[in-house]
């Protein structure tokens, strides 16, 4: 099956976003990753240090904080590397 030139051009066209902009986005995401790890870890350590804070409602909040930390550790590095390599 022959692929027309217009279809080929649409699939393999260069990115419309400048590589410089992607690197700036990667730097901002790196800062967000650092702050996310820092603040989520501090809150988790506060819950560990002060046991009286553990109530049923706070357990829900703690689980959301842990999931946010895991999500940040998994998703953000992938996005940072892809943006920084202009991919």
PAGUDO-266734 format. One record per residue: residue number from 1; residue in one letter; x, y, z of N, C-alpha, C in turn. Coordinates in nm, 4 decimals, decimal comma. Layout:
// PAGUDO-266734
SITE    nr   rest       n_xx       n_yy       n_zz      ca_xx      ca_yy      ca_zz       c_xx       c_yy       c_zz
SITE   NUM      a          X          Y          Z          X          Y          Z          X          Y          Z
...
END
This chain:
// PAGUDO-266734
SITE    nr   rest       n_xx       n_yy       n_zz      ca_xx      ca_yy      ca_zz       c_xx       c_yy       c_zz
SITE     1      x     0,0843    -0,1168     0,0000     0,0000     0,0000     0,0000     0,0891     0,1235     0,0000
SITE     2      x     0,0593     0,2114    -0,0883     0,1405     0,3315    -0,1031     0,0861     0,4429    -0,0139
SITE     3      x     0,1773     0,5061     0,0570     0,1398     0,6161     0,1442     0,1633     0,7460     0,0690
SITE     4      x     0,0628     0,8301     0,0683     0,0787     0,9573    -0,0019     0,1750     1,0474     0,0742
SITE     5      x     0,2338     1,1403     0,0055     0,3309     1,2305     0,0674     0,2682     1,3159     0,1760
SITE     6      x     0,1422     1,3542     0,1578     0,0797     1,4396     0,2583     0,0602     1,3648     0,3907
SITE     7      x     0,0266     1,2363     0,3844     0,0128     1,1579     0,5069     0,1477     1,1402     0,5739
SITE     8      x     0,2484     1,1131     0,4944     0,3841     1,0968     0,5486     0,4317     1,2257     0,6140
SITE     9      x     0,4059     1,3373     0,5483     0,4475     1,4662     0,6034     0,3758     1,4967     0,7344
SITE    10      x     0,2487     1,4598     0,7439     0,1743     1,4869     0,8666     0,2276     1,4018     0,9822
SITE    11      x     0,2682     1,2780     0,9547     0,3137     1,1895     1,0607     0,4536     1,2238     1,1091
SITE    12      x     0,5397     1,2662     1,0189     0,6793     1,2879     1,0541     0,7192     1,4346     1,0507
SITE    13      x     0,6230     1,5209     1,0686     0,6497     1,6641     1,0704     0,7215     1,7004     1,1998
SITE    14      x     0,8122     1,7950     1,1923     0,8851     1,8364     1,3121     0,7904     1,9031     1,4111
SITE    15      x     0,8308     1,8965     1,5364     0,7481     1,9510     1,6427     0,7286     2,1013     1,6246
SITE    16      x     0,6097     2,1475     1,6557     0,5808     2,2890     1,6446     0,6366     2,3677     1,7629
SITE    17      x     0,6670     2,2963     1,8708     0,7194     2,3626     1,9904     0,8711     2,3652     1,9815
SITE    18      x     0,9256     2,4795     2,0079     1,0696     2,4976     2,0036     1,1366     2,4143     2,1132
SITE    19      x     1,2552     2,3623     2,0834     1,3285     2,2802     2,1795     1,3651     2,3619     2,3038
SITE    20      x     1,3923     2,4877     2,2865     1,4260     2,5748     2,3989     1,3109     2,5822     2,4986
SITE    21      x     1,1892     2,5915     2,4480     1,0712     2,5985     2,5341     1,0550     2,4681     2,6116
SITE    22      x     1,0812     2,3550     2,5464     1,0700     2,2265     2,6142     1,1729     2,2134     2,7266
SITE    23      x     1,2910     2,2685     2,7061     1,3931     2,2626     2,8112     1,3547     2,3507     2,9297
SITE    24      x     1,2930     2,4642     2,9034     1,2455     2,5499     3,0125     1,1356     2,4786     3,0911
SITE    25      x     1,0451     2,4118     3,0204     0,9397     2,3349     3,0870     1,0017     2,2243     3,1726
SITE    26      x     1,1068     2,1587     3,1219     1,1743     2,0533     3,1979     1,2366     2,1087     3,3253
SITE    27      x     1,2928     2,2277     3,3182     1,3523     2,2891     3,4375     1,2435     2,3215     3,5403
SITE    28      x     1,1319     2,3782     3,4959     1,0209     2,4061     3,5877     0,9673     2,2779     3,6502
SITE    29      x     0,9550     2,1734     3,5713     0,9075     2,0467     3,6247     1,0074     1,9863     3,7234
SITE    30      x     1,1362     2,0091     3,7014     1,2366     1,9646     3,7970     1,2209     2,0341     3,9311
SITE    31      x     1,1909     2,1640     3,9268     1,1660     2,2387     4,0509     1,0404     2,1859     4,1201
SITE    32      x     0,9368     2,1589     4,0424     0,8131     2,1051     4,0994     0,8378     1,9672     4,1599
SITE    33      x     0,9191     1,8847     4,0938     0,9528     1,7528     4,1471     1,0240     1,7659     4,2814
SITE    34      x     1,1225     1,8541     4,2875     1,1967     1,8748     4,4127     1,1039     1,9212     4,5242
SITE    35      x     1,0197     2,0195     4,4958     0,9285     2,0714     4,5978     0,8252     1,9669     4,6394
SITE    36      x     0,7788     1,8885     4,5453     0,6815     1,7839     4,5760     0,7412     1,6795     4,6692
SITE    37      x     0,8635     1,6373     4,6395     0,9306     1,5401     4,7266     0,9535     1,6004     4,8644
SITE    38      x     0,9980     1,7230     4,8688     1,0277     1,7883     4,9964     0,9026     1,8028     5,0835
SITE    39      x     0,7990     1,8640     5,0290     0,6802     1,8931     5,1096     0,6023     1,7683     5,1469
SITE    40      x     0,5882     1,6753     5,0534     0,5167     1,5520     5,0865     0,5922     1,4712     5,1916
SITE    41      x     0,7242     1,4686     5,1808     0,8037     1,3957     5,2801     0,7933     1,4607     5,4177
SITE    42      x     0,7941     1,5915     5,4227     0,7810     1,6618     5,5513     0,6464     1,6297     5,6162
SITE    43      x     0,5412     1,6298     5,5383     0,4091     1,6003     5,5952     0,4027     1,4561     5,6449
SITE    44      x     0,4605     1,3626     5,5689     0,4630     1,2229     5,6127     0,5434     1,2092     5,7415
SITE    45      x     0,6565     1,2792     5,7501     0,7371     1,2737     5,8724     0,6638     1,3340     5,9924
SITE    46      x     0,5842     1,4363     5,9698     0,5046     1,4951     6,0784     0,4038     1,3930     6,1293
SITE    47      x     0,3379     1,3204     6,0373     0,2433     1,2177     6,0799     0,3140     1,1059     6,1571
SITE    48      x     0,4361     1,0706     6,1161     0,5101     0,9656     6,1865     0,5541     1,0138     6,3248
SITE    49      x     0,5976     1,1381     6,3319     0,6502     1,1926     6,4582     0,5408     1,2146     6,5616
SITE    50      x     0,4278     1,2685     6,5187     0,3180     1,3003     6,6106     0,2030     1,2025     6,5874
SITE    51      x     0,2033     1,0968     6,6639     0,1057     0,9883     6,6458    -0,0380     1,0334     6,6757
SITE    52      x    -0,0547     1,1352     6,7579    -0,1898     1,1785     6,7914    -0,2618     1,2435     6,6729
SITE    53      x    -0,1897     1,2740     6,5665    -0,2531     1,3313     6,4476    -0,3255     1,2270     6,3630
SITE    54      x    -0,3013     1,1001     6,3925    -0,3607     0,9956     6,3098    -0,5046     0,9713     6,3552
SITE    55      x    -0,5969     1,0291     6,2799    -0,7405     1,0096     6,2985    -0,7936     0,9485     6,1687
SITE    56      x    -0,9144     0,8991     6,1669    -0,9663     0,8408     6,0425    -0,9635     0,9383     5,9231
SITE    57      x    -0,9968     1,0621     5,9498    -0,9945     1,1618     5,8422    -0,8508     1,1887     5,7951
SITE    58      x    -0,7579     1,1971     5,8889    -0,6189     1,2238     5,8528    -0,5522     1,1059     5,7834
SITE    59      x    -0,6024     0,9846     5,8073    -0,5496     0,8680     5,7358    -0,5825     0,8791     5,5873
SITE    60      x    -0,7000     0,9296     5,5559    -0,7367     0,9516     5,4152    -0,6437     1,0552     5,3533
SITE    61      x    -0,6196     1,1635     5,4238    -0,5294     1,2677     5,3742    -0,3880     1,2130     5,3591
SITE    62      x    -0,3434     1,1331     5,4549    -0,2100     1,0730     5,4480    -0,1969     0,9804     5,3274
SITE    63      x    -0,3012     0,9036     5,2982    -0,2952     0,8158     5,1809    -0,2897     0,8959     5,0513
SITE    64      x    -0,3601     1,0080     5,0465    -0,3540     1,0942     4,9283    -0,2139     1,1536     4,9133
SITE    65      x    -0,1529     1,1920     5,0241    -0,0169     1,2471     5,0207     0,0822     1,1421     4,9726
SITE    66      x     0,0679     1,0186     5,0215     0,1583     0,9117     4,9778     0,1402     0,8827     4,8289
SITE    67      x     0,0157     0,8795     4,7815    -0,0086     0,8574     4,6388     0,0450     0,9724     4,5544
SITE    68      x     0,0342     1,0938     4,6050     0,0901     1,2086     4,5342     0,2416     1,1982     4,5243
SITE    69      x     0,3057     1,1555     4,6310     0,4505     1,1380     4,6301     0,4922     1,0286     4,5316
SITE    70      x     0,4214     0,9173     4,5325     0,4526     0,8091     4,4384     0,4303     0,8546     4,2949
SITE    71      x     0,3209     0,9252     4,2709     0,2937     0,9758     4,1364     0,4001     1,0732     4,0893
SITE    72      x     0,4452     1,1590     4,1795     0,5509     1,2543     4,1437     0,6811     1,1822     4,1118
SITE    73      x     0,7121     1,0787     4,1896     0,8373     1,0063     4,1690     0,8358     0,9221     4,0414
SITE    74      x     0,7175     0,8835     3,9949     0,7086     0,7998     3,8754     0,6889     0,8841     3,7497
SITE    75      x     0,5952     0,9774     3,7537     0,5566     1,0505     3,6332     0,6517     1,1639     3,5960
SITE    76      x     0,6855     1,2467     3,6927     0,7619     1,3675     3,6616     0,9002     1,3406     3,6019
SITE    77      x     0,9777     1,2430     3,6514     1,1079     1,2202     3,5861     1,0962     1,1807     3,4395
SITE    78      x     0,9938     1,1038     3,4056     0,9743     1,0652     3,2658     0,9436     1,1874     3,1805
SITE    79      x     0,8566     1,2730     3,2300     0,8204     1,3939     3,1546     0,9398     1,4883     3,1450
SITE    80      x     1,0173     1,4991     3,2518     1,1354     1,5872     3,2508     1,2369     1,5404     3,1472
SITE    81      x     1,2650     1,4104     3,1467     1,3647     1,3583     3,0511     1,3155     1,3745     2,9080
SITE    82      x     1,1874     1,3484     2,8843     1,1356     1,3633     2,7475     1,1397     1,5077     2,7006
SITE    83      x     1,1033     1,5988     2,7877     1,1067     1,7401     2,7483     1,2492     1,7899     2,7315
SITE    84      x     1,3390     1,7483     2,8209     1,4756     1,7994     2,8119     1,5484     1,7450     2,6895
SITE    85      x     1,5127     1,6249     2,6471     1,5760     1,5695     2,5267     1,5021     1,6116     2,3996
SITE    86      x     1,4043     1,7002     2,4145     1,3263     1,7541     2,3024     1,2537     1,6448     2,2275
SITE    87      x     1,2064     1,5469     2,2987     1,1367     1,4341     2,2365     0,9946     1,4556     2,2344
END
